Amino acid sequence: MKIATKLKPQGPRFKRFEFWTKVAKVTKPQGPFWQFTQLSLVELDASFNKLTYLPTNIGYELVNLKKLSVPLNKLRSLPTSIGEMKSLQFLDAHFNELRTLSPSIGRLSNLEILNLSGNFSDLTSLPVTIGDLTNLKELDISNNQIHELPATFGRLEKLEKLNVEENPMVVPPREVVNDGVEAVKMFMAKRWLDLLLEEEEKSKRVENEPAQGGWLTRSTSWLSSVAGSVGGYLGGGGNTTVADPYLNQQL
């Protein structure tokens, strides 16, 4: 395992498995070394081990971590506390056995690179909070079993690189995926807009549903910023609707 106080590891080296075995078995490691590490650690590489889980409170302990690499393990999930790593910019969890992602991942406001590829038959969906990663630039979810991107995906305005290869992708349809990341973002933004408008119509017919109203209110500012660009992408037809990909499933 590499431990450093800079992005390029320059600190003391520890055997990966021995160190993580200790962390996994102790709720809160003791001693001055660990207390110092909690505050100074900015990069953690725990790849090529047999990890089946990460410490539950890891996000609360490593608050200054910027880079977390845990590929080639047997992780089935990431702890909810990972959402507390507000400094995290890079997260690599490829080639694990991830079955789901905690919605708390949406709180990683500084995350720029996310690699969830190669979880194969285990990972079938992404949480809707993925749309809250507004600084995300690169996303790799290839070699999974994801059928549909979350409707909030269109909010990832800074996304520059997207790899969704080797997924049974239905939404967005294959022809949109083939047109590149900008086409995917625009398609998903239009889909999100349609869903919000549909919910708004429902809320007008149903009384005493404050949860729906609050959800729509929080989305108003985002809708205002994307409505124009979505309309332009679709040829200016503000009321144009896109056929539901589920009705015409052609990969």
N, C-alpha and C positions, 0 to 999 in steps of 0.2 A: 504494500500500500504506500502511496505517495502522500506525504503531508507537507504543506508549504504555506508560507504567508504571502506568496506571490502566485500569479497565475501560472508561471513556469516553475514546477516543483524544484525547490532548492534546499528544502529542509531535511530533517532526518527521515530515513526510510524504515518502514516496518513491514513485516510479513503480513500480507493481506489477510489471509484466513485467520491467523492467530489474533490479530487486532480485532477483527470483526466478530470473532467468536466471543471475545470478551465483552464487546459492546452489546451483542445480542442477548447475553445472559445476565447482564447487569442493568437494572432499571435506570440507574444514574451512576456512571463510573465516578469513582472517588479519586482524590489526590490533586495536588497542585498542577501536575502536568495536564490533566484533563481540563481543569478550570482555565488554564492558559490557552489550550487548544480551542475550547469553545469560542473564545473571543477572537482568536487570530486566524483560524482556519478559513481559507477562501477557496480551496480546491480539494476535493475528495474523490479519489479514484479507487473504487472497490470492485473493479471488473475481474472477470475470470475467477470467480469463487463459486461456492455452492450455496449462496445466500437464498433463503426462502422468505425472508422478511427483513425489513429495516426496523431499527428501534422506534417504538411508537412516538417518542418525544423528540426525534431527531430534528424536526423543524424548529422546535423551541430552543434547542441547545446550540445549533450551528446557524445563528442568525446572520452572520456575515458571509456565509458561503456564496460564492459566485458560480462555481462550476461543480456539478455532481455527475459522476460517471459510474453507473452500476450495470453495464451491459454484461451479457454472457453469465447470467446467474439463473436462479429459479424463482424469481420474485413473482408472486401472484397478484400483488397489489402494492401501492405506495401508501405510506401512512398519511392520514388526514393532516397531520401537522406539517406536511411538506409545504402547505400553503402559507406557512409563516416565514418561509425563506424569502423574504421580500427583496433580498439582494441578488437572488439567483438569476443568472443570465443564460446558463447552459445546462440542459438536462438530457442525459443520454441513458435510456433504459431499453435499448434494443436487445433482441435475442434473450428474452425472459419468457415468463409464462403469464404475463399480465392478462387478467380477465376483465378488469374494470379500472377506471381512473376516478379518484375522489373528486367531487365537484370543487374542492378547495384548491385544486390546481389553477383555477381561474384567478386566484389572488396573487399569482406570481407576476406582478405588474411589470417587472423588469426583464422577464424571460425573453430571449431573442432566438434561441435555437432549441428545438425539441425533437428528439429522435425516439420514436416508439415503434420502429420497424421490427419485423421478424418475431412477433409474438404469435404469428400464425393463426391457428384455429381458436386461440383463447380470446383475443381482443376483437370484439364485435361492434363496439360503438365508442363514441367520445362523448363526454359530458357537455351539456349546453353551455357551461361556463367557459368552454374553450374560447368562446367569442370575447371573453374579457381580457385575453392576452393581447392587448392592443399594441405591444411593442414587439410581438413575434415576427421574425423575419424569415425563418426557415423551419419547415415542418416535414418530417418524414414519417409516414404511417404505412409504408409499403409492407407487403407480405403479412397482411392480417386478414380478418374476415369482416371488414367494415362495409356495410351495405349503403349507409347514408351518412353524410356529413351533417352536423347539427345546423339547424336553421340560422343560428347566430354566427355561423362561419363567415358570413359576409362582412362582419365588423372588423376582421383582421386586415385593416387597411395597409399596414406596413409589410405584410407577407410578400416575400419576393421569390421564395423557392418552395415548391410543394411536390412531394412524391407520394402518390397514392397507388402506385403500381401493385399488381397482384392482390387486388381486393375485388370482391364481387360487387363493385360500386354500381348503385342504381341512381342515387341522388348525390351529386349531379350526374346526368347521363354521360356516357363515354364520349360522345362527340364534344361536349363542353370541356371535359377533362383534357381532351386532346388539343384544345385551343389554348391551353396554358392557364397559369395561376390567375391572371387578371380576369379571364372569362369565368373561371370558377367562382371567384369572389363576387363578381357582378351577378351571376346566376343565383348564388345563395343570398345576396342582398335583396334581390327581387323576390325570392321565395319568402324571406323573413318579412318583407314589407307586406306581401299578400297575407301572411298569417296574422300579422298585427291588425290589418284592416278587417280581416274576418272576425277576429276577437272583438274588435271595436263594435262591429255590427251586432254581435251577440250581446255585448254588454248593454246596448241600447234597448234590447228586448227583455233583458233579465234584470230584475232589481236585487238590491242587497248582495252584491258581489264585490266588496271592496278590494279583494286581492287582485281581481282582474284589472280594476281601475288603476291600482298602484303600479302594476306591471306595465300598463300602457303609458302611464305618465313618465316612468323612468326611461322609456324608449323614445319619447317624443323628440328630444334633441338630436338623437342619432338619426331618426327618420328624416328630419329636416335636412340633414347634411348629405344623405345618400339618395334622396328621392330624385333630385335632378340628374345625378349621374346614372341612376338606373334607367330613368326615362330615356336618356340619350342613348344608352347601350341598346335599348330595345326599339330604337328608331323613333323615339319621341312619343310613342303611344302610351300615355300615362295609365290608361285603363286596360292595356293589353294583358292578357293572362297567358301563362305558360302551361301547356298540357302537363298533367301530373305524370311524372316519370314512372310512377308505379303502374299506370295504365298502359304504358308503352315501354316495357322493360326491354330495351335493346342495348346491350353492352358494346 
